[in-house]
Amino acid sequence: MTLQEILADIKSPRKKKVILDTDTYNEVDDQFALAYCYLSDKIDLLSVNAAPFHNEKCSSFAEGMEMSYNEIHKILALTDPDYKTPVFRGSCERITDTGTYVESPACDNIIKTVHESDEPIYVCAIGCCTNIASAIMKDPSIVENMIFVWLGANELKMDHSHEFNLSQDVRAGQHIVNNPDLKLLLCPAWCVTGSLTADINMIWDLKGHNALCDYLAANVEGCYEQAGKPEGWLRIIWDIGLPALIDCPECATIKTITSPVLTDDMRHGIDSTRHNILYLDALDKNLVFERTWSILKSCK
């Protein structure tokens, strides 16, 4: 598929086959995106991969992955006690300077799923892209039947890409944007998915509808209380931007750009001789939240 064919496919009503790659325990937004993917009638969620992370919540990259793995199961159970969606553990290490891929069940799941599918697989990552970069390194042929949608780096109008998902594994991010054969849709954090801010009243609006909504609201409410309940408080629910652009593509403005150069110190530049990628330029915040809240509240 060409980039224009992919863009037309995203806008089409066809139900998309999706693998979600998520560092679910890192913040409070991945949980929203995971439930959205599971509940959307426009998304066929084939499997979920646990992405690693390392911050104040965990002692290592590997522990972050394991915490994400457990949180995925928790969210799926809240969404559907009888869920059958397979969940795979991801990378426990970062990609090294030598470019050696990291073995993991998640890496192999991507390769197997892509090869067995008779239609393109949308691999959607809302964490670092170690699992995906490793799968491509291990079997470069998967790019022929795979569309990679990644929430990573920052809006190119900014002067840097100091962003959490990229910072977790810069080598993996570089491998992704440097691959001319990969069909990539890059979704920047600041200031694109970063526009998805919810105030506490929006969060409270979720409460009382079902156990899933109560859990999601309680997570965010905990952040509000930890911040001291300030007036005008907002929380970015970044990751719902990815399922939203597939579930309701009318919320997304997507354009074609030259793939950015990502430096070791997480800055970006443009080289007009490089290959093209798709780029999420803007989101309709109101439409994204309207659709997300409606889907979450519909959970039985």
Backbone as a ProteinNet text record, in pm:
[ID]
protein_1_A
[PRIMARY]
MTLQEILADIKSPRKKKVILDTDTYNEVDDQFALAYCYLSDKIDLLSVNAAPFHNEKCSSFAEGMEMSYNEIHKILALTDPDYKTPVFRGSCERITDTGTYVESPACDNIIKTVHESDEPIYVCAIGCCTNIASAIMKDPSIVENMIFVWLGANELKMDHSHEFNLSQDVRAGQHIVNNPDLKLLLCPAWCVTGSLTADINMIWDLKGHNALCDYLAANVEGCYEQAGKPEGWLRIIWDIGLPALIDCPECATIKTITSPVLTDDMRHGIDSTRHNILYLDALDKNLVFERTWSILKSCK
[TERTIARY]
83.4	0	86.5	45.2	111.8	59.2	126	80.1	-60.4	-89.6	-222.4	-328.1	-291.3	-384.3	-409	-305.1	-321.4	-412.9	-393	-477.9	-623.6	-645.3	-781.7	-838.1	-753.9	-798.7	-838	-759.5	-791.5	-927.4	-955.8	-1082.4	-1199.8	-1172.2	-1278.3	-1348.9	-1470.2	-1543.3	-1496.3	-1400.2	-1352.8	-1299.7	-1336.7	-1285.9	-1138.9	-1054.5	-909.7	-860	-769.6	-702.9	-588.3	-587.3	-494.5	-421	-290.5	-212.1	-182.2	-215.1	-184.2	-60.7	37	161.9	162.2	155.4	126.5	205.3	260.1	324.9	217.3	124.8	-3.5	5.2	107.9	116.3	193	246.9	331.4	256.1	138	58.3	-85.3	-181.1	-322.4	-398.9	-328.7	-397.8	-400.9	-297.8	-296.3	-420.2	-464.6	-581.3	-704.5	-720.8	-832	-821.2	-701.2	-680.5	-701.8	-656.7	-674.3	-822.6	-897.3	-1040.8	-1111.2	-1071.8	-1127.8	-1106.9	-985.7	-956.5	-1043.2	-1057.6	-1134.6	-1282	-1336.6	-1480.1	-1524.4	-1434.1	-1471	-1515.9	-1625.6	-1671.4	-1598.7	-1506.1	-1424	-1285.2	-1256.8	-1124.9	-1139.1	-1064.5	-1054.4	-923.3	-931.1	-810.5	-762.3	-659.6	-611	-532.6	-452.7	-367.6	-314.6	-256.3	-197.4	-57	38.2	177	209.9	277.4	323.3	454.7	453.5	575.4	646.8	778.6	854.1	857.9	890.3	918.2	999.1	1061.9	1139.1	1121.5	1053.7	1040.9	1035.5	978.9	977.8	888.9	806.9	717.4	785	901.3	962.9	1114.4	1180	1325.1	1402	1333.3	1403.3	1307.1	1363.6	1288.9	1204.5	1265.1	1196.2	1079.4	1098.4	989.9	873.6	905.9	800.6	717.8	783.3	711.5	618.7	668.7	587.1	466.5	488.6	377.5	273.7	320.4	229.5	151.2	219.6	155.6	40.4	64.1	-39.7	-155.2	-123.5	-227.5	-314.1	-254.2	-332.3	-440.3	-401.1	-498.2	-608.2	-571	-670.2	-772.4	-724.2	-814.7	-903.4	-846.9	-927.9	-1036.4	-1004	-1103	-1213.8	-1179.5	-1281.3	-1369.7	-1309.6	-1383.3	-1474	-1422.7	-1499	-1444.7	-1519.5	-1470	-1438.8	-1495.5	-1473.5	-1378	-1293.8	-1206.1	-1116.2	-1092.2	-1003.4	-882.1	-870.3	-761	-626	-536.7	-405.3	-317.5	-239.6	-149.2	-7.9	88.6	226.1	322.5	416.2	521.7	618.4	664	752.4	897.4	972.9	1117.7	1151.8	1262.7	1315	1440.5	1486.2	1606.7	1582.5	1662.7	1659.9	1742.1	1717.2	1800.4	1936.1	2042.3	2177.4	2230.8	2346.6	2411.1	2438.9	2456.6	2488.4	2365.4	2247.5	2126.9	2074.6	2116.9	2070.9	1929.4	1840.9	1703.4	1693.7	1583.8	1560.2	1452.1	1485.6	1390	1280.5	1157.4	1046.3	926.6	832.9	708.6	633	638.9	570.9	630.6	761.8	831.4	785.2	783.5	742.6	594.3	513.3	370.1	345.3	419.2	403.7	437.8	550.5	595.5	493.4	449.5	355.5	222.2	171	40.2	42.2	146.7	156.6	165	245	261.4	135.6	56.6	-61.6	-185.2	-177.7	-295.2	-307.4	-432.1	-457	-492.1	-481	-500.4	-401.2	-377.3	-274.7	-306.1	-201.8	-212.9	-170.1	-256	-220.2	-155.9	-26.6	43.6	47.7	-22.5	-37.4	39.3	136	220.9	199.1	169.5	150.3	251.7	366.8	480.7	607.2	718	840.4	821.9	900.6	876.3	978.6	1031.5	1131.9	1078.1	956.2	899.8	886.1	842.4	817.6	948.1	1040.6	1171	1241.2	1229.4	1291.8	1230	1097.2	1030.1	1075.4	1089.7	1132.9	1278.4	1363.2	1502.9	1511.1	1431.1	1436	1382	1276.1	1217.2	1174.7	1265.5	1235	1117.9	1082.3	975.9	838.2	823	689.5	640.7	732	688.7	597	596.7	512.8	364.8	330.2	188.9	155.2	225.6	211.3	209.9	121	116.4	145.8	249.4	288.6	242	158.8	108.4	172.6	254.1	330.8	309.4	273.8	271.5	411.9	487.9	625.2	682.5	783.8	849	750.8	789.6	707.5	674.5	581	546.9	673.4	686.8	811.3	831.4	727.7	743.8	824.9	830.9	911	1058.8	1146.2	1289.2	1354.3	1272.9	1330.5	1223.4	1265.7	1173.1	1198.1	1220.1	1238.4	1101.3	1067.7	936	953.5	864.1	885.4	900	808.4	812.8	941.6	984.2	1110.1	1228.5	1225.8	1340.6	1366.5	1263	1279.9	1370	1370.5	1458.6	1481.3	1579.1	1606.4	1648.2	1728.3	1774	1656.1	1558.9	1440.5	1367	1351.2	1284.3	1358.4	1490.7	1570.8	1555	1552.5	1537.6	1404.1	1301.2	1167.7	1165.1	1210.5	1199.5	1300.4	1405.1	1507.5	1476.1	1371.7	1341.2	1252.6	1307	1228.5	1119.8	1124.5	1026.5	906.4	920.2	813.1	703.2	579.2	463.7	431.9	472.8	466.7	368.6	284.3	202.9	253.1	321	379.7	281.3	255.8	160.5	236.2	267.3	347.8	275.4	355.9	301	270.1	367.5	351.6	361.1	268.9	149.6	24.2	28	-83.6	-169.2	-121.5	-197.3	-195.6	-100.3	-96.4	-211.3	-288	-404.9	-524.2	-514.3	-628	-634.3	-668.9	-673.8	-816.2	-827.8	-957.6	-952.4	-1059	-1065.5	-1131.7	-1132.5	-1179.6	-1329	-1405	-1548.4	-1573.1	-1488.4	-1500	-1471.2	-1372.7	-1337.4	-1450.7	-1505.5	-1616.3	-1738.4	-1752.3	-1866	-1864.6	-1747.5	-1738	-1789.4	-1786.9	-1815.9	-1961.3	-1977	-2110.6	-2168.9	-2098.2	-2152.8	-2122.2	-2005.2	-1965.1	-1833.1	-1788.7	-1666.9	-1543.9	-1541.7	-1429.4	-1418.5	-1528.3	-1526.5	-1488.6	-1536.9	-1502.8	-1353.2	-1293.4	-1149.2	-1069	-1106.7	-1035.8	-1046	-1165.6	-1186.2	-1106.9	-1106	-1033.2	-883.8	-828.9	-686.6	-652.8	-734.8	-709.7	-740.4	-844.1	-879.8	-765.6	-695.3	-579.5	-471.3	-451	-353.3	-396.8	-526.5	-583.9	-561.8	-588.1	-569.6	-421.8	-337.7	-193.1	-141	-202.6	-163	-217	-299.3	-354.9	-487.2	-557.3	-687.4	-687.4	-592.9	-586.9	-700.1	-739.8	-842.1	-787.2	-870.7	-828.8	-739.8	-735.5	-648.3	-689.7	-590	-613.4	-521.5	-568.9	-486.4	-490.5	-373.8	-368.8	-394.4	-491	-521.4	-466.6	-334.3	-266.1	-312.3	-314.3	-313.6	-444.9	-553.4	-680.2	-677.1	-578.4	-566.5	-545.4	-474	-447.2	-569.8	-642.4	-765	-866.8	-868.6	-965.7	-943.5	-818.5	-796	-835.2	-841.1	-888.4	-1039.9	-1091.3	-1234.4	-1318.2	-1270.2	-1342.2	-1241.5	-1198.1	-1091.2	-1123.9	-1251.4	-1287.6	-1233.1	-1186.7	-1129.5	-984.4	-922.7	-778.7	-745.2	-646.9	-588.3	-452.1	-440	-317.9	-259.3	-130.7	-65.2	59.4	117.4	240.5	357.8	464.2	583.6	707.8	820.7	948.8	981.3	1022.4	1052.2	1160.5	1137.5	1235.9	1362.4	1469	1593.5	1587.3	1608.8	1611.1	1754.3	1805.4	1943.3	1950	2070.9	2089.8	2042.7	2048.1	2003	1856.1	1782.2	1637.5	1599.1	1673.5	1632.2	1594.5	1518.1	1475.4	1510.1	1531.7	1561.3	1496.8	1495	1435.6	1542.5	1544.8	1631.9	1540.5	1528.9	1431.6	1459.4	1576.4	1608	1555.6	1505.2	1456.9	1318.5	1275.8	1147.4	1031.4	911.5	792.9	723.4	654	571.7	439.6	343.2	221.7	243.4	176.1	201	69.1	39	-81.1	-56.2	-125.9	-100.8	-189.8	-310.5	-402.7	-514.7	-577	-692.4	-805.3	-926.6	-1044.3	-1071.3	-1026	-1033.5	-1174.9	-1269.6	-1407.2	-1462.5	-1434	-1482.5	-1415.5	-1285.7	-1213.4	-1274	-1295.4	-1348.9	-1495.5	-1572.4	-1712.2	-1721.6	-1640.2	-1643.4	-1586.2	-1475.5	-1412.7	-1505.7	-1562.5	-1650.7	-1773.8	-1828.9	-1945.3	-1913.2	-1797.6	-1758.6	-1731.6	-1660.9	-1630.5	-1758.1	-1851.2	-1975.8	-2063.6	-2040.4	-2121.4	-2081.8	-1968.7	-1919.8	-2020	-2053.8	-2153.2	-2090.5
-120.6	0	125	224	353.9	432.5	542.3	624.4	678	714.8	765.8	656.2	534.6	422.3	393.4	407.1	388.2	495.4	617.9	727.4	702.9	655.2	622.5	507.3	411.1	296.7	340.4	430.4	482.4	550.3	622.6	696.6	606.4	486.5	395.8	334.6	283.7	220.7	79.4	28.4	-108.8	-126.8	-236.8	-266.6	-304	-240.2	-258.3	-361	-448	-541.9	-469.9	-476.1	-395.9	-480.6	-456.6	-498	-371.2	-369	-252.9	-283.5	-193.9	-206.1	-92.6	-125.2	-24.2	-40.7	70	72.1	111.5	20.7	52.1	107.1	72	116.1	246.6	297.3	416.2	538.1	565.5	680.6	635.1	723.4	688.4	694.5	719.3	736.2	610.6	525.4	400.8	316.2	318.3	238.3	279.8	410.7	460.4	407.2	415.4	375	225.7	145.7	1.1	-35.3	21.4	-6.5	41.6	157.7	212.2	112.8	63.3	-32.6	-158.1	-206.4	-329.5	-309.4	-193.8	-170.8	-116.6	-58.4	2.5	-101.9	-72.2	-163.2	-139.6	-45.4	-18.9	-82.8	-141.5	-198.5	-345.3	-430.8	-572.7	-590.5	-586.6	-593.2	-737.5	-768.8	-906.3	-949.2	-856.3	-888.7	-759.8	-773.5	-659.3	-696.9	-610.7	-629.9	-535.1	-586.2	-502.5	-435.7	-303.9	-227.7	-194.1	-190.7	-157.3	-6.7	31.5	171.6	173.7	285.6	301.6	443.8	458.4	587.7	565.3	660.1	649.8	537.2	478.7	371.6	235.1	222.7	91.1	102	-10.9	-12.2	-39.1	-85.2	-121.3	-122.1	-122.8	-136.5	-264	-372.6	-501.7	-500.2	-437.5	-432.2	-348.6	-240.2	-159.2	-239.9	-323.7	-409.2	-504.6	-565.2	-660.5	-591.1	-471	-394	-361	-328.7	-302.5	-428.8	-541.6	-669.6	-698.2	-677.5	-703.6	-603.7	-477.7	-375.9	-401.4	-452.2	-487.1	-587.8	-692.4	-794.1	-734.1	-642.3	-579.6	-500.7	-421.2	-339.4	-426.3	-528.8	-617.4	-685.7	-726.6	-791.9	-695.7	-569.1	-469.5	-439.6	-448	-420.4	-537.2	-657.9	-778.5	-894.4	-938.9	-1048.4	-1175.9	-1190.1	-1310.7	-1286.4	-1184.5	-1150.4	-1267.4	-1277.8	-1383.7	-1323.6	-1193.2	-1126.9	-1169.2	-1223.7	-1264.1	-1143.8	-1159.2	-1054.4	-1110.8	-1032.6	-1081.1	-989.4	-1050.9	-974.1	-919	-796.3	-730.5	-730.9	-641.5	-633.2	-601.8	-655.5	-625.5	-539.1	-511.1	-429.5	-332.1	-229.1	-135.6	-189.6	-138.2	-172.1	-105.6	-179.6	-130.6	-47.1	10.2	90.3	8.8	-120.6	-204.9	-233.6	-195.7	-220.8	-362	-434.7	-571.5	-571.7	-649.1	-652.2	-724.7	-699.7	-759.7	-866.8	-987.9	-1098.1	-1081.2	-1112.4	-1112.3	-1180.7	-1229.6	-1283	-1177.8	-1051.1	-944.6	-927.4	-929.4	-920.4	-1032	-1154.7	-1268.4	-1263.3	-1208.9	-1195.4	-1104	-994.1	-902.8	-974.6	-1042.1	-1111.7	-1216.7	-1299.6	-1407.9	-1352.4	-1250.8	-1195.5	-1132.7	-1056.6	-990.5	-1093.1	-1196.7	-1296.4	-1379.8	-1398.1	-1484.5	-1409.9	-1277.3	-1197.9	-1180.1	-1184.7	-1159.8	-1013.5	-929.4	-785.4	-712.4	-584.6	-512.6	-508.6	-520.9	-512.4	-373	-307.3	-180.1	-209.8	-185.3	-199.3	-60.3	-43.3	87.7	89.1	177	182.6	313.1	301.4	418.8	419.3	360.6	362.5	367	324.8	316.5	209.8	217.8	128	15.2	-28.2	-135.2	-264	-302.8	-428.2	-425.3	-311.8	-300.9	-294.6	-210.8	-202.1	-336.9	-409.9	-542.6	-639	-634.9	-723.8	-695.3	-567.1	-530.1	-570.4	-553.4	-596.4	-748.3	-821.1	-967.3	-1020.3	-957.8	-1001.5	-878.4	-820.9	-698.7	-712.8	-835.6	-854.1	-816.4	-803.5	-773.7	-634.7	-546.7	-410.9	-411.7	-521.1	-528.6	-534.5	-586.2	-603.7	-541.1	-433.3	-373.3	-221.9	-157.7	-12.2	21	97.5	128.5	269.4	276.2	403.6	423.4	528.2	546.8	684.6	685.6	809.5	828.2	917.1	936.9	1065.9	1118.8	1245.3	1361.5	1479.3	1599.2	1659.3	1753.9	1826.5	1887.1	1874.2	1915.2	2066	2142.7	2287.2	2322.6	2228	2250.4	2230.6	2276.3	2267.7	2143.3	2053.2	1930.6	1822.7	1698.5	1586.7	1517.3	1595.9	1540.2	1493.4	1371.2	1314.7	1176	1136.7	1016	890.5	865.3	740.2	727.4	835.5	832.8	817.2	887.8	886.5	749.2	665.7	533.4	442.8	464.9	386.2	465.8	554.8	643.6	563.6	458.3	377.4	314.1	268.2	209.1	314.4	433.2	540.8	578.4	584.7	616.9	509.7	383.7	275.1	287	327.7	340.8	452.5	571.6	684.6	674.8	593.1	580.9	472.2	395.1	281.3	326.8	332.4	382.5	286.9	161.3	62.4	53.7	110.3	101.7	203.3	158.8	248.1	305	428.2	489.2	604.9	605.4	721.7	769.4	882.6	937.1	1033.6	1011.8	1094.1	1165.2	1292.8	1363.4	1378.7	1385.6	1412.1	1561.4	1640.6	1786.3	1829.4	1903.8	1960.4	1904.3	1779.7	1722.9	1635	1516.5	1438.5	1508.5	1597.6	1677.4	1775.1	1792	1881.2	1815.6	1685	1610.1	1623.7	1742.4	1772	1759.1	1697.4	1681.8	1749.5	1823.5	1879.9	1778.4	1808.2	1709.7	1682.4	1780.5	1757.5	1655.7	1658.9	1558.4	1419.4	1410.6	1281.8	1233.4	1321.5	1283.6	1239	1288.8	1250.7	1101.6	1038.8	895.6	809.7	863.1	782.9	735.9	610.7	556.7	482.7	477.9	411.1	261.3	224.6	84.1	74.3	-47.4	-67.4	-13.6	-26.5	25.5	176.3	247.3	393.3	437.2	366	400.8	387.2	282.9	261.4	369.4	398.5	500.8	636.7	670.1	798.1	805	696.7	695.1	715.4	656.9	675.9	822.8	890.3	1031	1118.1	1082.1	1157.1	1152.6	1038.5	1027.5	1127.4	1149.9	1249.1	1390.2	1415.2	1545.2	1572.9	1472.8	1488.5	1504.2	1429.8	1439.4	1578.4	1641.9	1776.9	1883.9	1844.6	1941.2	1999.7	1936.1	1980.6	2127.9	2167.8	2309.4	2348.5	2473.8	2525.9	2526.8	2488.7	2486.6	2369.9	2268.1	2152.5	2076.6	2033.5	1957	1836.3	1729.9	1610.2	1574.4	1550.5	1509.2	1359.2	1322.7	1180.6	1149	1158.4	1151.7	1037.8	917.4	796.5	765.7	830.1	804.6	857.8	940.4	991.1	881.2	772.7	666.8	584.6	528.4	457.9	551.1	678.1	771.9	793.5	803.5	831.3	712.4	592.5	475.8	462.7	484.1	467.4	580	703.6	817.2	906.8	863.6	935.4	1080	1116.5	1255.8	1348.7	1292.1	1374.6	1412.5	1349.9	1363.2	1433.7	1522.8	1583.1	1517.5	1443.6	1367.5	1416.7	1438.9	1483.6	1399.2	1417.3	1348.5	1444.1	1395.2	1476.8	1392.8	1458.5	1388.7	1336	1211.1	1151.7	1230.9	1268.2	1350.7	1273.1	1345.7	1290.9	1306	1198.1	1204.6	1185	1280.8	1274.1	1202.5	1168.4	1098.1	1179.5	1313	1398	1440	1363.2	1380.1	1516	1557	1671.1	1619.1	1699	1652.6	1755.4	1703.2	1788.5	1730.2	1806.6	1763.1	1756.9	1645.5	1625.8	1591.6	1681.5	1666.5	1547	1484.1	1368.6	1238.1	1245.1	1123.6	1083.9	965.5	909.2	980.2	959.8	1020.9	929.1	990.7	919.2	995.6	933.7	1003.1	1066.7	1178.5	1257.7	1313.4	1287.3	1342.2	1488.5	1575	1718.5	1784.4	1730.8	1791.9	1693.6	1714.8	1636.3	1730.5	1689.8	1761.6	1712.1	1789.2	1747.2	1711.6	1794.8	1771.1	1641.1	1616.5	1493.5	1371.3	1380.1	1267	1231.7	1330.8	1302.1	1256.7	1316.9	1275.5	1128	1087	947.9	854.8	893.8	809.3	788.7	897.1	886.3	801.9	818.7	740.5	591.6	556.4	415.3	358.7	431.7	381.7	362.1	455.4	445.2	328.7	285.3	176.9	39.7	32	-95.6	-151.2	-277.4	-340.7	-387.5
0	0	0	-75.7	-71.4	48.1	80.1	192	166.3	42.6	10.9	22.5	-12.8	3.3	150.6	231.5	376.1	433.4	392	439.2	399.9	278.7	234.5	315.8	349.9	430.3	571	629.3	762.9	761.5	654.8	644.6	607	561.9	518.6	640.5	622.4	733.5	764.8	690.6	711.5	853.3	916.8	1050.4	1040.6	1122	1112.7	1214.7	1169.3	1260	1330.1	1463.5	1542.2	1646.1	1657.5	1773.7	1852	1980.1	2063.9	2146.5	2140.8	2216.3	2319.3	2448.3	2548.3	2677.9	2727.3	2860.2	2962.4	2984.4	3045.6	3187	3261.3	3401.1	3416.4	3307.8	3314.6	3366.3	3306.3	3348.4	3370.7	3342.4	3360	3228.2	3117.2	2989.4	2904.2	2915.9	2838	2865.9	2990.3	3029.1	2948.4	2929.1	2848.4	2704.8	2648.5	2509.3	2490.1	2585.6	2576.3	2577.7	2670.7	2677.2	2550.1	2500.3	2376.1	2261.4	2246.5	2139	2151.4	2272.9	2293.6	2260.2	2295.4	2283.9	2148.1	2072.4	1944.7	1842.9	1773.7	1668.3	1536.4	1535.7	1417	1428.1	1546.2	1572.8	1611.5	1543.4	1578.2	1654.1	1786.3	1869.5	1876	1798.7	1787.8	1910.1	1965	2079.3	2139.2	2258.8	2327.6	2372	2341.6	2384	2498.7	2599.5	2710.4	2671.7	2672.1	2642.8	2773.6	2771.1	2892.4	2915.4	3037.3	3070.3	3198.8	3225.9	3348.9	3399.2	3511.3	3577.6	3728.1	3801.5	3947.1	3998.1	3911.9	3953.6	3960.9	3899.7	3890	3898.9	3922.9	3942.1	3814.4	3708.9	3585.4	3467.8	3348.7	3224	3226.8	3274	3277.6	3375.5	3491.5	3588.8	3535.3	3464.8	3404.2	3305.3	3227.5	3133.1	3207.8	3314.8	3390.3	3455.5	3505.6	3563.8	3456.4	3336.2	3224.7	3189	3185.3	3153.4	3250.1	3378.2	3478.2	3465.6	3436.5	3422.6	3299	3192.5	3073	3108.5	3180.9	3220.6	3308.4	3397.2	3484.2	3402.1	3307.4	3226.5	3138.8	3078.4	2994.6	3077.1	3200.2	3286.2	3326.6	3350.2	3382	3260.4	3143.1	3019.9	2982.8	3004.2	2970.5	3054.6	3157	3242.8	3164.6	3046.1	2965.3	2848.1	2858.9	2746.2	2707.9	2579.5	2527	2455	2454.8	2383.7	2441.5	2359.5	2411.5	2445.4	2551.1	2598.9	2601.6	2551.6	2539.1	2613.8	2683.6	2749.5	2645	2668.5	2574.3	2616.6	2559.8	2579.8	2725	2769	2903.1	2895.6	2774.7	2754.4	2639.2	2635.3	2523.4	2407.1	2289.3	2173.8	2191.9	2167.1	2193.3	2077.3	2099.3	1995.4	1869	1885	1769.2	1683.7	1733.2	1656.1	1667.9	1770	1790.1	1845.8	1785.4	1833.9	1968.1	2038.1	2168.6	2153.6	2189.8	2181.5	2286.5	2248.6	2343.8	2279.6	2360.9	2304.3	2222.4	2263.9	2189.2	2050.6	2042.7	1914.2	1820.4	1872.3	1789.1	1755.3	1845.5	1817.9	1698.1	1690.7	1576.9	1446.9	1445.4	1324	1280.7	1374.8	1343.8	1294.1	1362.6	1326.3	1187.3	1160.3	1029.7	917.3	935.5	829.8	807.5	912	900.5	851	843.5	807.6	656.5	608.8	467.1	441.1	542.5	526.5	616.1	590.1	666.7	816.1	896.1	1040.7	1085.4	1162.3	1223.8	1359	1368.5	1496.3	1558.6	1669.3	1732.3	1864.6	1875.6	1993.9	2068.2	2198.8	2282.6	2396.9	2368.4	2459.7	2376.1	2432.6	2352.2	2245	2139.1	2024.8	2015.4	2129.2	2130.4	2070.4	2108.8	2058.2	1906.3	1853.7	1710.1	1632	1678.4	1611.8	1612.8	1723.1	1732.4	1632.6	1619.5	1523.8	1381.4	1348.2	1212.8	1189.3	1290	1277	1259.1	1335.1	1329.9	1197.7	1145.9	1019.9	939.9	862.2	786.6	689.4	651.5	552.6	606.3	736.8	791.5	750.3	711	674.8	552.4	477.5	358.2	392.5	511.1	546	680.6	714.1	845.8	833.8	908.3	919.4	1064.9	1088.5	1224.9	1262.8	1365	1416.2	1553.3	1566.5	1690.1	1749.7	1877.6	1952.9	2009.9	1946.3	1989.1	1933.6	2000.9	1964.6	1982.1	1938	1952.9	1817.4	1819.7	1698.9	1637.7	1508.3	1443.7	1444.5	1478.8	1492.4	1617.3	1711.4	1831.4	1798.5	1887.3	1858	1916.5	1974.6	2030.7	2036.1	2058.4	2075.4	2209	2311.8	2446	2496.2	2464.2	2489.4	2548.8	2639.8	2720.2	2635.6	2542.9	2467.2	2386.7	2326.1	2252.2	2346.7	2459.3	2551.2	2610.5	2617.9	2676.8	2592.9	2461.4	2373.4	2244.8	2250.1	2135.8	2014	2033.7	1919.3	1846.4	1921.5	1858.5	1775.9	1831.8	1758.7	1632.1	1640.6	1523.1	1415.6	1457.5	1360.5	1287	1359.8	1300.1	1195.6	1231.4	1137	1023.7	1040.8	936.5	834.3	858	770.4	653.8	533	418.7	373.1	416.9	373.9	467.7	587	686	656.1	662.7	646.5	784.7	807.1	940.2	944	1047.3	1082	1218.1	1220.1	1341.7	1406.9	1535	1610	1722.3	1706.2	1805.8	1940	2045.2	2178.4	2190.1	2235.6	2230.1	2084.7	2033.1	2095.7	2028.4	1980.2	1905.2	1996.9	2032.4	2130.3	2266.1	2286.2	2408.3	2421.1	2314.5	2319.9	2388.1	2416.2	2470.3	2622.4	2669.2	2812	2865.4	2983	3049.1	3185.1	3219.7	3354.1	3447.5	3575.2	3672.2	3656.2	3608	3586.9	3476.3	3372.8	3267.2	3321.9	3409.4	3469.9	3560.4	3641.3	3729.6	3650.2	3528.4	3444	3409.5	3420.6	3392.2	3507.7	3626.8	3745.7	3748	3793.3	3812.9	3693.9	3583.2	3464.5	3463.5	3504.2	3509.8	3586	3613.3	3691.8	3619.6	3486.9	3408.3	3424.3	3403.1	3413.7	3555.2	3655.7	3793.7	3817.7	3762	3779.8	3708.1	3584.3	3508.2	3576.7	3623.2	3690.5	3820.6	3895.7	4023.2	4002	3896.3	3866	3845	3764.6	3734.3	3855.9	3928.9	4049.1	4150.4	4155.1	4243.8	4207.4	4077.7	4031.9	4072.8	4062.8	4100.4	4249.1	4330.3	4475.2	4510.3	4443.5	4467.8	4432.5	4332.2	4292.2	4385.7	4483.6	4577.8	4535.7	4439.4	4389.2	4346.6	4262.5	4223.2	4130.2	4136.1	4045.8	3903.4	3807.8	3668	3631	3717.2	3693.8	3567	3489.2	3367.4	3363.4	3303.7	3282.8	3134.5	3076.5	2935.8	2926.2	2845.6	2820.7	2680.6	2667.9	2538.6	2447.7	2506.2	2424	2354.3	2394.9	2325.4	2182	2150.2	2013.9	1911	1949.7	1852.1	1816.8	1914.2	1873.9	1809	1851.5	1794.6	1645.8	1601.3	1459	1371.6	1432.1	1358	1370.7	1489.8	1516.3	1456.4	1466.4	1406.3	1334.6	1215.8	1144.3	1111.9	1118.6	1093.7	1202.6	1313.8	1420.7	1393.2	1291.4	1270.6	1140.2	1147.2	1027.1	1005.6	897	869.3	737.1	735.2	613	585.8	469.9	431.5	449.5	515	536.6	508.3	504.6	498.8	637.4	646	775.7	847.8	973.4	1043.9	1078.8	1096.3	1150.1	1301.1	1375.2	1521.1	1569.4	1643.9	1691.7	1826.5	1866.4	1993	2112.7	2100.8	2211.5	2194.4	2115.2	2096.8	2039.9	1940.4	1860.2	1722	1649.7	1518.8	1412.1	1294.6	1180	1055.8	949.8	824.2	715.6	645.7	530.3	413.2	319.1	209.6	119.5	133.2	50	110.6	233.1	299.5	249.1	287.8	245.8	317.2	267.7	325.4	425.6	519.9	616.6	631.1	697.3	736.8	874	897.3	1017.5	1068.7	1195.6	1256.8	1290.8	1221.1	1234.9	1339.4	1359.6	1455.8	1487.6	1605	1647.1	1688.4	1660	1707.1	1849.2	1947.4	2087.9	2129.8	2097.3	2140.8	2084.1	1958	1894.4	1954.6	1981.6	2041.3	2176.5	2261.7	2394.8	2387.7	2300.1	2286	2249.1	2152.5	2108.2	2216.2	2279	2380.7	2499.2	2550.3	2667.2	2635.1	2515	2475.1	2473.5	2419.5	2412.2	2550.8	2636	2769.8	2852.5	2839.6	2916	2868	2743.1	2686.3	2739.5	2806.7	2859	2959.3	2946.2	3034.6	3166
[MASK]
++++++++++++++++++++++++++++++++++++++++++++++++++++++++++++++++++++++++++++++++++++++++++++++++++++++++++++++++++++++++++++++++++++++++++++++++++++++++++++++++++++++++++++++++++++++++++++++++++++++++++++++++++++++++++++++++++++++++++++++++++++++++++++++++++++++++++++++++++++++++++++++++++++++++++++

